[in-house]
Amino acid sequence: MAAELSPTLSKSIFEGAGGSYATWSGADLPLLTDAKLGGGKLVLKPLGLALPHYSDSSKVGYVLEGRAVVGLTLYGETKQRILLLEKGDVVALVMGSLTWWYNEEEDSDFSIAFLGDTATAVRPGDIAYFFLAGSVGVLRGFSTEFLSRACGTRDAEAEELFGSQPGTLIITLQQKLPGLRASRADGEGIVVNAERVAAYINVKSGGCAASVTSDELAALGGFRFSVDLTRLEPNAMRLPGFFVDAAVQLIYVAKGSGRVQIAGTDGNRALDAEVKEGYLFGLPKFFAMSVIAGGEGMEWFSIITSPRPAFEQLTGRTSELNMLPSQILESSLNVTPDLVNLLKTNGSAHDVFAPPSKTGN
């Protein structure tokens, strides 16, 4: 098994009473550096506030649980948007956009997984954040003289403004913030719930998959990737296939578990691993992947480095293998006509997803 494709858990970079943030690094998963991608996970405890910040990477977030109020300022806009995010929402965030995240619930956590494009990041393979407030705030890098002049205050006032918050990244509020009202209109083109995205394939007892492109989320029009949301039913299979357009897929397991196999060059098995909720792994360009879900099924959220992914099945009803003439298959596989007929008959029973096998091997 190729170590560089081994599924990995995130590493915590901050934990506090208000929540936590964990990340995946190119140092642990080289595919992130090679494909210039990145990932992270934010958890907000009740009344937790992620301080205002901007990022060096365009990314999408998938809400795993809970609700949160999110402030978003896009470049060129003169008014901040206030969004309400709920479980199943997909949100697109352009690099450089200013955001803050607030869990106003008093009895439940909020969590969201991020996957993004680090091609222009400070360090490709890692998503970096720059905070406007707190002990690591970027404004603390300026002298009092500069800050007081820039803000039109006295030195003492500037020191108080930017030196009073001892917290880092995420803080806990003592009470709810008044007057923050989210607007559905503010989320137009930026947020869509997975339940509202039509599945492009839905197989009974097999699984379903939906693709989120700029058609469903206008903000993705400026991104170099699209989003895929897949659910495999218990013990069902995602048939082998690959992206013909040289796309790379970065996959976060949002729920359940399963076994993943990835085939690479020279007939080698590049990966054969069990994955479960919280793991991240990637599919390199032109490599082929297949997944068998565990007994509770498996769901994943992924990005694909193509605005309009082109995925080709290697087996199944519409596969390249099934379209080959029988004579070519017999000679290429060096098998009898009966075996080729069996392959074409049984192999055409399913497409993309296969329900659990009813017979033994």
Disulfide bonds with the S-S distance in Angstrom:
none
